[in-house]
Amino acid sequence: MSLRYLTAGETHGPQLTAIVEGLPSNMKVDFEELNFQLHRRQKGYGRGRRMQIEKDTAEFVGGIRHGYTTGAPVALVVENKDWTHWRNIMNIEPIEGTDEEKRRVHRPRPGHADLNGGLKYNLKDLRNVLERSSARETTVRVAVGAIARQLLAEFGIQIAGRVLRIGEIEAPYEELPIEELRSRTEASSVRVTDPETEKKMEAYIDQIKKDGDSIGGIVECVVEGVPVGLGSYVQYDRKLDGRIAQAVMSINAFKGVEIGIGFEAGTIPGSQVHDEILYSEDKGYHRASNRLGGFEGGVTNGMPVVVRGVMKPIPTLYKPLQSVDIDTKEPFTAQVERSDACAVPAASVVMEHVVAWEIAKAFLEKFGGDSIEEIRANLENYNAQLERY
């Protein structure tokens, strides 16, 4: 059984729901740690007022008993505490009222799914599009990714993320042990490792917000302890770096992804791109560098997995761009929904969890079993095989 999940729910609906299938039995679930990951997603300089309203926590309603997975599908919900203000507007039952009372949206925002979704699904109230296309859905993607993260931690696989750039402000790059990377970025309002850069980014975001604009940036995720051999070169859709790239690109507002040095590889000679292979008794086969970000041929090579993604500025602006009213077909300034000036630090957290999910999925494909004990035995046998190679 392949690891998979589905989510449901709207940004102003009563709750977000996820069902996860394919988790092994006897895996301990740390509820406090999972909710900590949800809280991380809500932090970050530049977030809007909703982050002050909501305090996301996940409630499990199936698949876990006495703190351990049972092997059955895991179901969880995250309540939208802002629902009370939207109860009539988002009511499932038919309601009488004017477009204004229903908060009907008929002026699509440039850069959002509003118009495309309305055209595709023949919806004349664009609220039906924006409610689902909203980045609020990433809440439960972080929740299921946090479960995957705990599964990986059972086998010594650790994950951290950071912000590399917000708009024109770039953070100096430091190679750090993963624990130090986590502690330093967690202490930063913008998830950078350098306090001086943090101050510059905060001032920059303040100015962007004052201008009624929004700003994007670049984030990085690092995964250590990944074994050799996850993914495969034998089919295009089994290449793990490709699957990770698709997952990162599926995050709201992400427009690019790279593995390792990524696009820089197109600007320098091959001798400065490829990682030399070494061997020693204590390390076995390993690489002299990690420019390829832990992958060769779509397969992990035992080096840390390094993924970067670029997030565009959020399309909801407080100085709206030009658009067209779908009722009158007349030019209009785009309708404004509550939003953030900058969500790059939060996007860093989301990316950690979608990467965690893809690696966990590939891990179970390689070492899968119905229980955590069976998986551990499979991994031990594989490691013994590698030692003999």
Protein Blocks (a to p, Z undefined) as FASTA:
>chain_A
ZZddddeddfklmbdcdddehiaehiacdfklmmmmmmmmmgcehiafklmmpccddddf
ehiaghiaehiacddddddfklmmmmmmmpmbdceddfklnopafbdcehiaklmmmmmn
opablklmmmmmpmklmmmmmmmmmmmmmmmmmnopacddddfbgcjbccddddddfklm
mmmmmmpmnlpabfklmmmmmmmmmmmmmnopacddddddddehiaehiajfkbmklpmk
lmmmmmmmmpghiabdcehjlmmmmmccfklmbccddddfklmpadfbdfnnopahhiae
hiacdddddddddfbdfbdcddddfklopacddddddddfblklmmmmmmmmmmmmmmmm
mmmmmmgcfbfklmmmmmmmmmmmmmmZZ
